[in-house]
Amino acid sequence: MMNSPTVLVTGATGTVGSDLISALQARGATVRAMIRNPDRPVPGVQNVVADLRDRASVTAALKDVDAAFLNSPSAPDAAALQIQFADAARDAGLNRLVLLSQYAARADSPVRFLRWHAEVEAHLQRIGLDHTVLRPNLYLQALLGFAGTIAQGWFGAPIGDAAVSAIDTRDIAETAAVVLTGTGHTGQIYTLTGPRAVTHGQIAEALSAATGRDIAFRGVPADQFTAALTGVLPPWQIDGLVEDYAHYAGGEAAEVHTSVPDLTGRPARDITDFARDFAPAFGPA
């Protein structure tokens, strides 16, 4: 392990970022959280106010750090913003960049998010920055977005009975912490999945068992899914999610990889672990 490295975490207040901070601290790292709002600092770490759209602020945030974690912002120009960060990191002489990409990222994917991630991965190859790529599958924590309907006893998505090797974001964070503070990961691409592929019906069963209530999964057509999200998410994001779900429904995200246990030394969390730990979030309305 590197001797108490200083690690810059982008997306520090997000789902993966907040878990990553704890995982890095557990490994003895000094954490610098990159935040946009100075009124909402992350407790217990260095805070630096910077925005991916402001290269000067990013350059300042990168000063005197040993490694950085680059999370994808939720924006239609996410790839361009990440590429700009990577260039700033190279110019700052950063020793290591860990990129959060996505399972099955490739330039010719019909899924826009996978094309965007592949574009960033290719850029990192080109500029020769010491980097490692993490490609996680569907986040189990995405289920928290369905908490409103789950509290009423059901949730729906356009995925049918296809199985997905979905992953707990805590496992993504712990794997990222290992890579950010350890050695031997240069140029590696790690695909991160849960311990098995599960259908959304099986997810409903696990949530039912954990909450002691009957929770059902309903397959819904893509247009109904789109209608439900209209006004909640911007159109580009809804369209991207529909593409994501078509990819899952096609059985293209069911493969199980062993990167989480290989790197962390313990099994990846199962849907049953997630359901037990987050059961209060799915309580009755």
C-alpha positions as CSV (number, residue, x, y, z in Angstrom):
1,M,0.0,0.0,0.0
2,M,1.2,3.5,-0.7
3,N,2.3,5.4,2.4
4,S,-0.8,7.4,3.5
5,P,-1.6,8.8,0.1
6,T,-3.7,11.9,-0.5
7,V,-6.6,11.0,-2.7
8,L,-8.9,13.5,-4.5
9,V,-12.5,12.2,-4.7
10,T,-14.8,13.8,-7.3
11,G,-18.5,13.2,-6.8
12,A,-17.7,13.2,-3.1
13,T,-21.3,13.7,-1.9
14,G,-22.7,11.0,-4.3
15,T,-23.6,7.4,-3.6
16,V,-20.3,5.9,-4.5
17,G,-18.2,8.9,-3.5
18,S,-19.5,9.1,0.1
19,D,-18.9,5.3,0.6
20,L,-15.4,5.7,-1.0
21,I,-14.4,8.4,1.5
22,S,-15.1,6.0,4.4
23,A,-13.3,3.1,2.6
24,L,-10.2,5.3,1.9
25,Q,-10.1,6.5,5.5
26,A,-10.2,2.9,6.7
27,R,-7.1,2.2,4.6
28,G,-5.2,5.2,6.1
29,A,-5.5,7.6,3.2
30,T,-5.9,11.4,3.4
31,V,-9.1,12.3,1.6
32,R,-9.7,15.5,-0.3
33,A,-13.3,15.9,-1.3
34,M,-14.0,17.9,-4.4
35,I,-17.3,19.8,-3.8
36,R,-19.2,22.4,-5.7
37,N,-21.1,24.0,-2.8
38,P,-18.8,25.5,-0.1
39,D,-21.8,25.6,2.3
40,R,-22.0,21.8,2.3
41,P,-18.5,20.5,3.2
42,V,-17.9,16.8,3.8
43,P,-17.1,16.3,7.5
44,G,-13.8,14.8,8.6
45,V,-11.8,15.4,5.3
46,Q,-10.1,18.1,3.4
47,N,-12.6,20.0,1.2
48,V,-11.8,21.8,-2.0
49,V,-14.4,23.8,-4.0
50,A,-14.1,23.0,-7.7
51,D,-16.3,22.4,-10.7
52,L,-15.5,20.0,-13.6
53,R,-16.6,22.9,-15.9
54,D,-13.9,25.2,-14.5
55,R,-10.5,23.8,-15.4
56,A,-8.6,26.3,-13.2
57,S,-10.5,25.1,-10.1
58,V,-9.8,21.4,-11.1
59,T,-6.1,22.2,-11.5
60,A,-6.0,23.8,-8.0
61,A,-7.9,20.8,-6.5
62,L,-5.3,18.4,-8.0
63,K,-2.3,20.2,-6.4
64,D,-0.3,17.8,-4.1
65,V,-2.5,14.8,-4.5
66,D,-1.2,11.3,-5.1
67,A,-4.3,9.8,-6.8
68,A,-7.7,10.8,-8.0
69,F,-11.1,9.1,-8.4
70,L,-13.0,10.3,-11.4
71,N,-16.7,9.8,-11.2
72,S,-19.1,10.5,-14.1
73,P,-21.2,13.7,-13.6
74,S,-24.9,13.5,-14.4
75,A,-24.7,15.7,-17.5
76,P,-25.2,15.3,-21.2
77,D,-21.6,16.4,-21.8
78,A,-20.2,14.0,-19.1
79,A,-17.5,12.5,-21.4
80,A,-16.1,16.0,-22.4
81,L,-16.0,17.0,-18.7
82,Q,-14.2,13.8,-17.7
83,I,-11.7,14.2,-20.6
84,Q,-11.0,17.8,-19.5
85,F,-10.3,16.5,-15.9
86,A,-8.0,13.8,-17.3
87,D,-6.0,16.4,-19.3
88,A,-5.7,18.6,-16.2
89,A,-4.6,15.6,-14.2
90,R,-1.9,14.7,-16.7
91,D,-0.7,18.3,-16.8
92,A,-0.6,18.4,-13.0
93,G,1.7,15.3,-13.0
94,L,-0.9,13.1,-11.2
95,N,0.5,9.7,-10.3
96,R,-2.7,7.7,-10.6
97,L,-6.3,8.1,-11.9
98,V,-9.1,5.6,-11.2
99,L,-12.0,6.0,-13.6
100,L,-15.5,4.9,-12.7
101,S,-16.8,3.6,-16.1
102,Q,-19.7,1.1,-16.7
103,Y,-20.1,-2.6,-17.4
104,A,-19.8,-3.3,-21.2
105,A,-18.5,0.2,-22.1
106,R,-17.7,0.2,-25.8
107,A,-17.5,2.7,-28.6
108,D,-20.1,1.0,-30.8
109,S,-22.7,0.3,-28.1
110,P,-26.4,1.3,-28.8
111,V,-26.4,2.6,-25.2
112,R,-25.3,6.3,-25.1
113,F,-23.8,6.0,-21.6
114,L,-21.6,3.1,-22.6
115,R,-20.4,5.0,-25.7
116,W,-19.6,8.0,-23.5
117,H,-17.6,5.9,-21.0
118,A,-15.7,4.2,-23.8
119,E,-14.7,7.6,-25.2
120,V,-13.2,8.6,-21.8
121,E,-11.4,5.2,-21.5
122,A,-9.9,5.6,-25.0
123,H,-8.7,9.1,-24.1
124,L,-6.9,7.9,-21.0
125,Q,-5.2,5.3,-23.1
126,R,-4.1,8.0,-25.6
127,I,-2.7,10.5,-23.1
128,G,-0.6,7.8,-21.3
129,L,-1.8,8.7,-17.7
130,D,-1.3,6.0,-15.1
131,H,-4.9,4.8,-14.7
132,T,-7.2,2.0,-13.8
133,V,-10.7,1.5,-15.1
134,L,-13.6,0.2,-12.9
135,R,-16.7,-1.0,-14.9
136,P,-19.5,-1.6,-12.4
137,N,-22.8,-3.2,-13.4
138,L,-26.3,-1.9,-12.5
139,Y,-26.2,-0.4,-8.9
140,L,-28.5,-2.1,-6.4
141,Q,-28.7,1.3,-4.8
142,A,-30.7,2.4,-7.9
143,L,-33.6,0.6,-6.2
144,L,-33.8,3.4,-3.7
145,G,-35.1,5.5,-6.6
146,F,-38.1,3.2,-6.7
147,A,-38.7,3.5,-2.9
148,G,-41.9,5.5,-3.4
149,T,-43.7,2.7,-5.3
150,I,-42.0,-0.1,-3.3
151,A,-43.6,1.4,-0.2
152,Q,-46.9,0.8,-1.9
153,G,-46.0,-2.8,-2.7
154,W,-44.6,-2.8,-6.2
155,F,-42.0,-1.5,-8.6
156,G,-41.7,-1.6,-12.4
157,A,-39.1,-1.4,-15.1
158,P,-38.8,-2.5,-18.8
159,I,-36.5,-5.5,-18.2
160,G,-38.8,-8.5,-18.1
161,D,-37.3,-11.6,-16.5
162,A,-33.7,-10.9,-17.6
163,A,-31.0,-11.4,-15.0
164,V,-28.4,-8.8,-14.2
165,S,-25.3,-9.2,-12.0
166,A,-26.2,-6.0,-10.1
167,I,-23.7,-4.7,-7.6
168,D,-23.9,-2.9,-4.2
169,T,-22.2,0.5,-4.5
170,R,-20.4,-0.2,-1.2
171,D,-18.5,-2.9,-3.0
172,I,-17.6,-0.4,-5.8
173,A,-16.2,2.0,-3.2
174,E,-14.2,-0.6,-1.3
175,T,-12.7,-1.9,-4.6
176,A,-11.8,1.6,-5.7
177,A,-10.2,2.3,-2.3
178,V,-7.9,-0.8,-2.8
179,V,-6.9,0.3,-6.3
180,L,-6.3,3.9,-5.2
181,T,-4.1,3.0,-2.3
182,G,-2.4,-0.1,-3.6
183,T,0.0,-1.0,-6.4
184,G,-0.1,-3.3,-9.5
185,H,-3.3,-1.9,-11.0
186,T,-1.8,0.3,-13.8
187,G,-3.7,-0.2,-17.1
188,Q,-6.1,-2.7,-15.6
189,I,-9.8,-2.8,-16.4
190,Y,-11.9,-4.4,-13.6
191,T,-15.5,-5.3,-14.3
192,L,-17.4,-5.2,-11.0
193,T,-20.5,-7.3,-10.4
194,G,-22.4,-8.9,-7.6
195,P,-21.9,-12.5,-6.7
196,R,-24.8,-13.7,-9.0
197,A,-27.1,-12.5,-11.7
198,V,-30.6,-11.8,-10.3
199,T,-33.9,-11.0,-12.0
200,H,-36.1,-8.1,-10.8
201,G,-38.5,-10.7,-9.6
202,Q,-35.8,-12.2,-7.4
203,I,-35.0,-8.6,-6.2
204,A,-38.7,-8.2,-5.3
205,E,-38.6,-11.5,-3.3
206,A,-35.5,-10.3,-1.4
207,L,-37.1,-7.0,-0.6
208,S,-40.3,-8.8,0.6
209,A,-38.3,-11.1,2.9
210,A,-36.3,-8.2,4.3
211,T,-39.3,-5.9,4.9
212,G,-41.8,-8.5,5.9
213,R,-44.2,-7.2,3.3
214,D,-45.4,-8.4,-0.1
215,I,-43.5,-6.5,-2.8
216,A,-44.1,-7.3,-6.5
217,F,-42.2,-6.6,-9.6
218,R,-44.1,-5.6,-12.8
219,G,-42.5,-5.6,-16.2
220,V,-43.6,-2.3,-17.9
221,P,-43.2,-1.3,-21.5
222,A,-40.5,1.4,-22.2
223,D,-43.1,4.0,-23.2
224,Q,-44.8,3.6,-19.8
225,F,-41.5,3.8,-18.0
226,T,-40.6,7.0,-20.0
227,A,-44.0,8.6,-19.1
228,A,-43.5,7.9,-15.4
229,L,-40.1,9.6,-15.4
230,T,-41.1,12.6,-17.6
231,G,-40.8,15.7,-15.5
232,V,-38.7,13.9,-12.9
233,L,-35.5,13.5,-15.1
234,P,-34.3,15.4,-18.1
235,P,-35.2,13.8,-21.5
236,W,-31.5,12.8,-22.4
237,Q,-31.3,10.9,-19.1
238,I,-34.6,9.1,-19.6
239,D,-33.7,8.1,-23.1
240,G,-30.3,6.8,-21.8
241,L,-32.0,4.8,-19.1
242,V,-34.4,3.2,-21.6
243,E,-31.3,2.2,-23.6
244,D,-29.7,0.9,-20.5
245,Y,-32.7,-1.3,-19.7
246,A,-32.9,-2.6,-23.2
247,H,-29.3,-3.7,-22.8
248,Y,-30.2,-5.4,-19.5
249,A,-33.4,-6.9,-21.0
250,G,-31.4,-8.5,-23.8
251,G,-29.5,-10.5,-21.2
252,E,-26.3,-8.6,-21.9
253,A,-25.4,-7.8,-18.3
254,A,-25.7,-11.2,-16.6
255,E,-22.0,-12.3,-16.5
256,V,-20.5,-12.5,-13.0
257,H,-16.9,-11.3,-12.5
258,T,-14.7,-12.0,-9.5
259,S,-13.0,-8.6,-9.3
260,V,-14.6,-7.6,-6.0
261,P,-13.5,-10.7,-4.0
262,D,-10.2,-10.8,-5.8
263,L,-9.3,-7.2,-4.9
264,T,-11.0,-6.8,-1.5
265,G,-10.5,-10.3,-0.1
266,R,-14.2,-10.8,0.7
267,P,-17.3,-11.8,-1.2
268,A,-19.4,-9.2,-3.0
269,R,-22.6,-8.3,-1.3
270,D,-25.7,-10.2,-2.4
271,I,-29.2,-8.7,-3.1
272,T,-30.2,-10.3,0.3
273,D,-27.4,-8.3,2.1
274,F,-28.6,-5.1,0.4
275,A,-32.3,-5.7,1.1
276,R,-31.5,-6.4,4.8
277,D,-29.3,-3.3,5.2
278,F,-31.7,-0.9,3.4
279,A,-35.0,-2.4,4.5
280,P,-36.0,0.8,6.4
281,A,-35.8,2.8,3.2
282,F,-38.5,0.6,1.6
283,G,-41.0,0.8,4.5
284,P,-44.6,1.5,4.1
285,A,-45.6,5.0,2.8
